[in-house]
Amino acid sequence: MTEDVNPFKSLQQQLDQAASYLDIDDGLLERLKQPERVLETNLTIKRDDGSLDTVQAYRSQFNGDRGPYKGGIRYHPGVNRDEVKALSGWMVYKCAVVDIPFGGGKGGIAIDPSNYSVDEIERITRAFATELRPLIGEEKDIPAPDVNTGQREMNWFKDTYETLEDTTAPGVITGKAPDSGGSAGRVEATGRSTVIAAREAFEYLGRSIEGASVAVQGYGNAGWIAAKLAHSMGAQIVAVSDSSGGVYSKEGLNPVRVREHKDETGSVVGYEGAESELTNEELLTLDVDLLIPAALENAIDEEIASDISADIISEAANGPLTPKADNILADKDVHIVPDILANAGGVTVSYFEWVQNRQRFYWDEKRVNDELESVIVNAFDTLIDTYEEKNLPTLRTAAYVVAIQRVINAYDQGGAWP
């Protein structure tokens, strides 16, 4: 990275760009660019050795015009106020672009979870759930997993809330284990939508994902699932990477075996089926048909963008391109399926989970996947219609135009008071 880019400023720039194609009052636009509220708190827990540890935590509730706030909780040392504000904003427009009835929220704790024991992580999670208790609820704010959190943390979160409230409320949080009220298909949802959206982009361009060469940066849950599903559609996975580096094979990698290697060793590096190793930057600039950035935000800056050779980018991560990188790739006619559509599978299946929790009626995995496919395909079709009808410069701008208009409609229909 050569740029220190503030993700919240990136979000606001994206909104400004899309708003220039809509008739929006300046005051309303400013409202759409700012969170409604942000909680910043300190959590103090007892370590296993008896010492006390205090960590910073955040929850941003960005906009609730279309429904309850919705968004994940991440555990990462880079978590800060502006990051959660940006991520909560992206969630607003992500939910709107796929037309599910949620607003946007996001939370995080500024820790490296590898420095804590399982018992300490549980204490931190329960402390955060206790702190968020007045703000969350099935009709108010519904957290979910994100970076370095998963079913385990969501189960603890649910149990803490239900115990303190003396109730049963599985819909207070999504991303739970199935036996705790989680949905089938939730673990694969983000990677699945990334590949469905990419497939639709290939078809729109008169091409096929079958036989396409693919590079995946980031081999966590979203990245490896995307690689596996693209491979199942006939694509050739030529390179994958994680924070330690990457591996490459012109003849293609077996994504499942690479994942098994990572589970055994902690990294994709050293996988025996690879021809060579490469850096994350080298992976991003490979001459491939499809690039899937599935790590953290701002992974592709201005310098890297100048060297990118991919035809299509499907963003599994949130905000993986800086605004300057976005402009460079637009000038190079790289087709980018934006994050607020490509990775919306996670929140879409979280919505399905919430619906199932409220009804106490659960779907099988086929129904979940079929419903997800329908949502993503319909959203992509709407995006393309808007892109062409308004002669917009990029698919990202089209996605924000669709999403902003839906949020504005909900705001206008609700009215303003007092």
C-alpha positions as CSV (number, residue, x, y, z in Angstrom):
1,M,0.0,0.0,0.0
2,T,1.3,3.4,-0.9
3,E,-1.8,5.4,0.2
4,D,-3.2,5.9,3.7
5,V,-6.9,6.1,2.6
6,N,-9.7,6.8,5.1
7,P,-12.4,4.3,4.2
8,F,-15.1,6.6,5.5
9,K,-14.0,9.3,3.1
10,S,-14.0,6.7,0.3
11,L,-17.6,5.9,1.1
12,Q,-18.5,9.6,1.0
13,Q,-16.8,10.1,-2.3
14,Q,-18.7,7.1,-3.8
15,L,-22.0,8.6,-2.6
16,D,-21.1,12.0,-4.0
17,Q,-20.3,10.6,-7.4
18,A,-23.5,8.6,-7.6
19,A,-25.6,11.5,-6.3
20,S,-24.4,13.7,-9.2
21,Y,-26.6,11.6,-11.4
22,L,-29.7,12.0,-9.2
23,D,-31.8,15.0,-8.2
24,I,-30.9,15.2,-4.4
25,D,-31.2,18.1,-2.0
26,D,-27.8,18.9,-0.5
27,G,-29.2,18.6,3.0
28,L,-30.6,15.1,2.3
29,L,-27.3,14.0,0.7
30,E,-25.4,15.1,3.8
31,R,-27.8,13.0,5.9
32,L,-27.1,10.0,3.7
33,K,-23.3,10.4,4.2
34,Q,-23.3,10.5,8.0
35,P,-24.1,7.8,10.6
36,E,-27.1,8.4,12.9
37,R,-25.1,7.4,15.9
38,V,-21.8,5.7,16.9
39,L,-21.1,4.0,20.2
40,E,-17.4,4.1,21.3
41,T,-16.8,2.1,24.4
42,N,-14.0,0.5,26.5
43,L,-14.3,-3.2,27.5
44,T,-12.4,-4.4,30.5
45,I,-12.0,-8.1,31.0
46,K,-9.9,-10.4,33.3
47,R,-7.1,-12.3,31.5
48,D,-6.4,-15.9,32.3
49,D,-3.5,-14.9,34.5
50,G,-5.8,-12.6,36.6
51,S,-4.6,-9.3,35.1
52,L,-7.1,-6.8,33.6
53,D,-7.1,-5.8,30.0
54,T,-9.0,-2.9,28.5
55,V,-9.9,-2.8,24.7
56,Q,-11.7,-0.4,22.5
57,A,-15.0,-1.3,20.8
58,Y,-17.4,0.4,18.5
59,R,-20.9,0.1,17.0
60,S,-22.0,2.4,14.2
61,Q,-25.7,2.6,13.3
62,F,-25.6,4.4,10.0
63,N,-29.1,4.6,8.6
64,G,-32.4,2.9,9.5
65,D,-34.8,4.3,6.9
66,R,-35.4,0.9,5.3
67,G,-35.4,-1.3,8.4
68,P,-33.4,-2.4,11.5
69,Y,-29.7,-1.8,11.4
70,K,-27.8,-4.8,10.1
71,G,-24.1,-5.5,10.0
72,G,-21.2,-7.6,11.3
73,I,-18.8,-7.4,14.2
74,R,-15.1,-7.8,13.5
75,Y,-12.1,-8.5,15.8
76,H,-9.1,-6.9,14.3
77,P,-6.3,-4.6,15.5
78,G,-7.1,-2.1,12.7
79,V,-10.6,-1.5,13.9
80,N,-11.3,2.2,14.5
81,R,-14.1,4.7,14.5
82,D,-13.9,5.7,10.8
83,E,-13.6,2.1,9.7
84,V,-16.9,1.0,11.4
85,K,-18.6,4.2,10.1
86,A,-17.6,3.3,6.6
87,L,-18.5,-0.3,6.9
88,S,-21.9,0.5,8.4
89,G,-22.5,2.9,5.5
90,W,-21.6,0.3,2.9
91,M,-24.1,-2.0,4.7
92,V,-27.0,0.5,4.2
93,Y,-26.4,0.6,0.4
94,K,-25.6,-3.1,0.2
95,C,-29.0,-3.9,1.7
96,A,-30.7,-1.4,-0.6
97,V,-29.1,-2.6,-3.8
98,V,-30.3,-6.2,-3.2
99,D,-33.6,-4.8,-1.9
100,I,-33.8,-6.4,1.5
101,P,-35.5,-4.5,4.3
102,F,-32.6,-3.6,6.5
103,G,-30.6,-0.5,7.3
104,G,-26.9,-0.5,8.0
105,G,-24.7,-1.0,11.1
106,K,-21.3,-2.3,11.9
107,G,-19.2,-3.0,14.9
108,G,-15.7,-4.1,15.9
109,I,-13.2,-4.6,18.7
110,A,-9.7,-3.4,18.3
111,I,-7.9,-6.6,19.1
112,D,-5.7,-9.3,17.5
113,P,-7.7,-12.4,18.5
114,S,-4.6,-14.6,18.1
115,N,-3.2,-12.9,21.3
116,Y,-6.1,-14.2,23.4
117,S,-7.3,-17.6,24.6
118,V,-10.7,-19.0,23.8
119,D,-11.9,-18.2,27.3
120,E,-10.6,-14.6,27.0
121,I,-12.4,-14.2,23.6
122,E,-15.6,-15.4,25.2
123,R,-15.3,-12.9,28.0
124,I,-14.6,-10.1,25.5
125,T,-17.6,-11.2,23.4
126,R,-19.9,-11.3,26.3
127,A,-18.7,-8.0,27.6
128,F,-19.5,-6.4,24.2
129,A,-22.9,-8.1,24.0
130,T,-23.7,-6.6,27.5
131,E,-22.6,-3.2,26.4
132,L,-24.7,-3.3,23.2
133,R,-27.7,-4.8,25.0
134,P,-29.7,-1.4,25.1
135,L,-29.0,-0.8,21.3
136,I,-29.8,-4.2,19.8
137,G,-32.8,-6.4,19.3
138,E,-34.7,-8.3,16.6
139,E,-36.5,-5.1,15.5
140,K,-33.6,-2.6,16.3
141,D,-30.1,-3.7,15.4
142,I,-29.1,-7.2,14.4
143,P,-25.3,-7.9,14.4
144,A,-23.6,-10.8,12.5
145,P,-20.1,-12.2,12.0
146,D,-17.3,-10.4,10.2
147,V,-13.5,-10.6,10.1
148,N,-12.2,-13.0,12.7
149,T,-15.6,-13.8,14.1
150,G,-18.0,-16.6,13.3
151,Q,-20.6,-19.0,14.7
152,R,-18.9,-19.4,18.0
153,E,-18.9,-15.7,18.8
154,M,-22.5,-15.3,17.6
155,N,-23.7,-18.1,19.8
156,W,-22.0,-16.5,22.8
157,F,-23.6,-13.1,21.8
158,K,-27.1,-14.6,21.5
159,D,-26.8,-16.5,24.8
160,T,-25.6,-13.3,26.7
161,Y,-28.5,-11.2,25.3
162,E,-31.1,-13.9,26.0
163,T,-29.8,-14.5,29.5
164,L,-29.8,-10.8,30.4
165,E,-33.2,-10.1,28.8
166,D,-34.7,-13.4,30.2
167,T,-36.1,-14.2,26.8
168,T,-35.7,-16.3,23.7
169,A,-34.7,-14.1,20.8
170,P,-32.7,-16.0,18.2
171,G,-33.2,-13.2,15.7
172,V,-31.2,-10.8,17.7
173,I,-28.1,-11.9,15.8
174,T,-27.4,-13.9,12.7
175,G,-24.5,-16.1,11.6
176,K,-25.2,-18.5,14.4
177,A,-24.6,-22.3,14.3
178,P,-27.6,-24.2,12.8
179,D,-28.4,-25.8,16.2
180,S,-28.6,-22.4,17.7
181,G,-31.0,-21.0,15.1
182,G,-28.6,-20.4,12.3
183,S,-29.4,-20.8,8.6
184,A,-28.3,-23.4,6.2
185,G,-26.0,-21.9,3.5
186,R,-24.9,-18.9,5.6
187,V,-21.2,-19.9,5.8
188,E,-20.9,-20.0,2.0
189,A,-23.2,-17.1,1.2
190,T,-20.6,-14.3,0.7
191,G,-18.4,-16.4,-1.6
192,R,-21.4,-17.7,-3.4
193,S,-22.8,-14.3,-4.2
194,T,-19.4,-13.1,-5.3
195,V,-19.2,-15.8,-7.9
196,I,-22.9,-15.6,-9.0
197,A,-22.3,-11.9,-9.6
198,A,-19.1,-12.6,-11.5
199,R,-20.9,-15.2,-13.6
200,E,-23.6,-12.7,-14.5
201,A,-20.9,-10.1,-15.5
202,F,-19.3,-12.6,-17.8
203,E,-22.7,-13.3,-19.4
204,Y,-23.4,-9.6,-19.8
205,L,-20.1,-9.2,-21.7
206,G,-20.9,-12.2,-23.9
207,R,-18.5,-14.5,-22.3
208,S,-18.6,-17.5,-19.9
209,I,-17.0,-18.1,-16.5
210,E,-16.3,-21.7,-17.7
211,G,-12.7,-21.8,-18.6
212,A,-11.9,-18.4,-17.2
213,S,-8.7,-17.9,-15.3
214,V,-9.2,-16.7,-11.7
215,A,-7.0,-15.2,-9.0
216,V,-8.2,-14.9,-5.4
217,Q,-6.6,-12.5,-2.9
218,G,-7.5,-13.5,0.6
219,Y,-8.2,-17.2,1.4
220,G,-10.4,-16.8,4.4
221,N,-14.1,-17.9,4.3
222,A,-15.2,-15.7,1.5
223,G,-12.1,-16.2,-0.7
224,W,-11.8,-19.9,-0.5
225,I,-15.6,-20.5,-0.9
226,A,-15.5,-18.2,-4.0
227,A,-12.5,-20.2,-5.4
228,K,-14.3,-23.5,-4.8
229,L,-17.6,-22.4,-6.4
230,A,-15.9,-20.7,-9.4
231,H,-13.9,-24.0,-9.8
232,S,-17.2,-25.9,-9.7
233,M,-18.5,-23.7,-12.6
234,G,-15.5,-24.7,-14.7
235,A,-13.2,-21.8,-14.0
236,Q,-9.4,-22.3,-13.5
237,I,-8.1,-21.1,-10.2
238,V,-4.5,-20.1,-11.1
239,A,-3.5,-18.2,-7.9
240,V,-4.6,-17.7,-4.3
241,S,-3.1,-15.8,-1.4
242,D,-3.4,-15.0,2.2
243,S,-1.6,-12.5,4.5
244,S,1.6,-14.6,4.3
245,G,1.8,-14.7,0.5
246,G,0.4,-16.6,-2.4
247,V,0.8,-19.6,-4.7
248,Y,0.5,-19.9,-8.5
249,S,-0.1,-22.6,-11.1
250,K,-0.7,-21.9,-14.7
251,E,-2.5,-25.3,-15.0
252,G,-4.8,-24.5,-12.1
253,L,-5.0,-25.2,-8.4
254,N,-7.4,-27.4,-6.5
255,P,-9.1,-25.0,-4.2
256,V,-10.2,-27.6,-1.7
257,R,-6.7,-29.1,-1.3
258,V,-5.2,-25.6,-0.9
259,R,-7.7,-25.0,1.9
260,E,-6.7,-28.3,3.5
261,H,-3.1,-27.2,3.3
262,K,-3.9,-23.8,4.9
263,D,-5.8,-25.5,7.7
264,E,-2.8,-27.8,8.4
265,T,-0.1,-25.2,8.2
266,G,-1.8,-21.8,8.7
267,S,-1.1,-20.5,5.2
268,V,-1.5,-21.3,1.5
269,V,2.2,-20.8,1.1
270,G,4.1,-24.1,0.6
271,Y,1.2,-25.9,-1.1
272,E,2.9,-28.7,-3.0
273,G,0.5,-28.5,-6.0
274,A,1.7,-25.0,-6.9
275,E,4.3,-24.2,-9.6
276,S,5.6,-21.1,-7.7
277,E,5.0,-18.6,-4.9
278,L,4.2,-15.0,-5.3
279,T,3.3,-11.9,-3.2
280,N,-0.1,-10.4,-2.8
281,E,0.8,-7.5,-5.0
282,E,2.0,-9.9,-7.8
283,L,-1.2,-11.9,-7.5
284,L,-3.3,-8.7,-7.9
285,T,-1.5,-7.8,-11.2
286,L,-1.7,-11.2,-12.8
287,D,-3.1,-11.4,-16.4
288,V,-6.4,-13.2,-15.5
289,D,-10.0,-13.1,-16.6
290,L,-11.3,-12.7,-13.1
291,L,-9.8,-11.2,-10.0
292,I,-11.5,-11.6,-6.6
293,P,-10.1,-9.4,-3.9
294,A,-11.3,-11.1,-0.7
295,A,-9.1,-9.5,2.0
296,L,-9.5,-6.1,3.7
297,E,-10.4,-2.7,2.4
298,N,-7.9,-0.6,0.4
299,A,-6.0,-3.6,-0.8
300,I,-5.7,-2.1,-4.3
301,D,-4.3,1.4,-4.4
302,E,-3.4,3.7,-7.2
303,E,0.0,2.1,-7.9
304,I,-1.3,-1.5,-8.0
305,A,-4.3,-0.4,-10.1
306,S,-2.0,0.8,-12.8
307,D,-0.6,-2.7,-13.2
308,I,-3.8,-4.7,-13.0
309,S,-4.5,-6.8,-16.1
310,A,-7.7,-8.6,-15.1
311,D,-10.8,-8.2,-17.3
312,I,-13.4,-8.4,-14.5
313,I,-13.1,-7.8,-10.7
314,S,-15.7,-9.1,-8.3
315,E,-15.3,-7.6,-4.9
316,A,-15.7,-10.2,-2.1
317,A,-14.1,-7.7,0.4
318,N,-15.6,-4.5,1.5
319,G,-14.0,-1.4,-0.1
320,P,-11.0,-3.3,-1.6
321,L,-10.3,-0.4,-4.1
322,T,-9.3,3.1,-3.1
323,P,-11.1,5.9,-5.0
324,K,-8.0,6.7,-7.1
325,A,-7.6,3.0,-8.0
326,D,-11.3,2.9,-9.0
327,N,-10.8,5.8,-11.4
328,I,-7.7,4.2,-13.0
329,L,-9.5,0.9,-13.5
330,A,-12.5,2.6,-15.0
331,D,-10.2,4.3,-17.5
332,K,-8.7,0.9,-18.4
333,D,-12.2,-0.5,-19.0
334,V,-11.9,-3.1,-16.2
335,H,-15.4,-4.2,-15.3
336,I,-15.9,-4.1,-11.6
337,V,-18.8,-5.8,-9.8
338,P,-18.9,-3.6,-6.7
339,D,-18.8,-4.9,-3.2
340,I,-22.3,-3.8,-2.3
341,L,-23.6,-6.3,-4.8
342,A,-20.9,-8.9,-5.1
343,N,-20.5,-9.7,-1.4
344,A,-24.1,-9.1,-0.5
345,G,-24.8,-12.8,-0.1
346,G,-23.8,-12.7,3.5
347,V,-26.3,-10.1,4.6
348,T,-28.9,-11.6,2.2
349,V,-28.7,-15.0,3.9
350,S,-28.5,-13.3,7.3
351,Y,-31.9,-11.8,6.3
352,F,-33.2,-15.3,5.5
353,E,-31.9,-16.4,8.9
354,W,-33.7,-13.5,10.6
355,V,-36.9,-14.4,8.8
356,Q,-36.6,-18.0,9.7
357,N,-35.9,-17.1,13.4
358,R,-39.0,-14.9,13.5
359,Q,-41.2,-17.6,11.9
360,R,-39.6,-20.5,13.8
361,F,-39.7,-22.2,10.5
362,Y,-36.4,-23.3,8.8
363,W,-35.4,-23.8,5.2
364,D,-33.2,-26.5,3.7
365,E,-29.9,-25.4,2.0
366,K,-31.3,-25.8,-1.5
367,R,-34.1,-23.3,-0.8
368,V,-31.6,-20.9,0.8
369,N,-29.2,-21.1,-2.2
370,D,-32.1,-20.8,-4.7
371,E,-33.5,-17.7,-2.9
372,L,-30.0,-16.2,-2.8
373,E,-29.4,-16.8,-6.5
374,S,-32.7,-15.1,-7.3
375,V,-31.9,-12.0,-5.2
376,I,-28.4,-11.6,-6.7
377,V,-29.4,-12.2,-10.3
378,N,-32.4,-9.7,-10.0
379,A,-30.1,-7.1,-8.3
380,F,-27.5,-7.5,-11.1
381,D,-30.2,-7.1,-13.8
382,T,-31.5,-3.9,-12.1
383,L,-28.0,-2.6,-11.9
384,I,-27.4,-3.2,-15.6
385,D,-30.7,-1.6,-16.5
386,T,-29.8,1.5,-14.6
387,Y,-26.2,1.5,-15.9
388,E,-27.5,1.5,-19.5
389,E,-30.6,3.7,-19.1
390,K,-28.7,6.5,-17.4
391,N,-25.5,6.0,-19.4
392,L,-23.5,5.8,-16.2
393,P,-19.7,5.5,-16.1
394,T,-19.3,2.4,-14.0
395,L,-21.2,-0.5,-12.5
396,R,-20.3,0.8,-9.0
397,T,-22.0,4.2,-9.8
398,A,-25.0,2.3,-11.1
399,A,-25.2,0.3,-7.9
400,Y,-25.1,3.4,-5.7
401,V,-27.7,5.2,-7.9
402,V,-30.1,2.2,-7.4
403,A,-29.3,2.0,-3.6
404,I,-29.5,5.7,-2.9
405,Q,-32.8,6.1,-4.6
406,R,-34.3,3.3,-2.6
407,V,-33.1,4.8,0.7
408,I,-34.4,8.2,-0.4
409,N,-37.8,6.7,-1.3
410,A,-38.1,5.1,2.2
411,Y,-37.1,8.4,3.8
412,D,-39.6,10.4,1.8
413,Q,-42.4,8.0,2.4
414,G,-41.8,8.1,6.2
415,G,-41.8,11.8,6.3
416,A,-39.6,14.1,8.4
417,W,-40.5,15.2,12.0
418,P,-40.6,16.9,14.5
